Amino acid sequence: NAELLFIQSTGSPIRGIPPRPVLEPAIMANGNRQEITKELENAANAIIEKDPVKFLQFLRRAGMVAQTACKKWFTDPRNNWAPNAASTIRAKGSDRPLIDTGEMKKSIVWVVRTEQK
């Protein structure tokens, strides 16, 4: 799904697929960016205060906020995606871009990796 999301995000002129970016615009969208930034600022402050437990909590919250924003982007009218071609609408029975099985949307996840010593 990562490869398919990349193709969808950048588009493919050879396949007649217009770009429909998800991750970057969803994270940078007004409201989303501020909420994610707030959690990252809280994480930074927790590290300054030498509180690794709170640091991870805030980092995980930032990941969850970003994940939710990206999943909602598929139906957010701000995405300004090109509509499906008539042939695609006939084939899948829907005029909603990138919504068919929902697998691509479900595959967007966040992860915090900690270094093991």
BELBEL-V145417 format. One line per field, one symbol per residue. burial: b if it has 9 or more other C-alpha atoms within 8 Angstrom, else e. A space follows every 10 residues. Layout:
burial = ???
This chain:
burial = eeeebebbbb bbeeeebbbb bbeebbbeee ebbebbbebb ebbbbbbeee beebbbbbbb bbbbbbbebb bebbeeeebe eeebeeebbe eeeeeebeee eeebeeebee eeeeeee
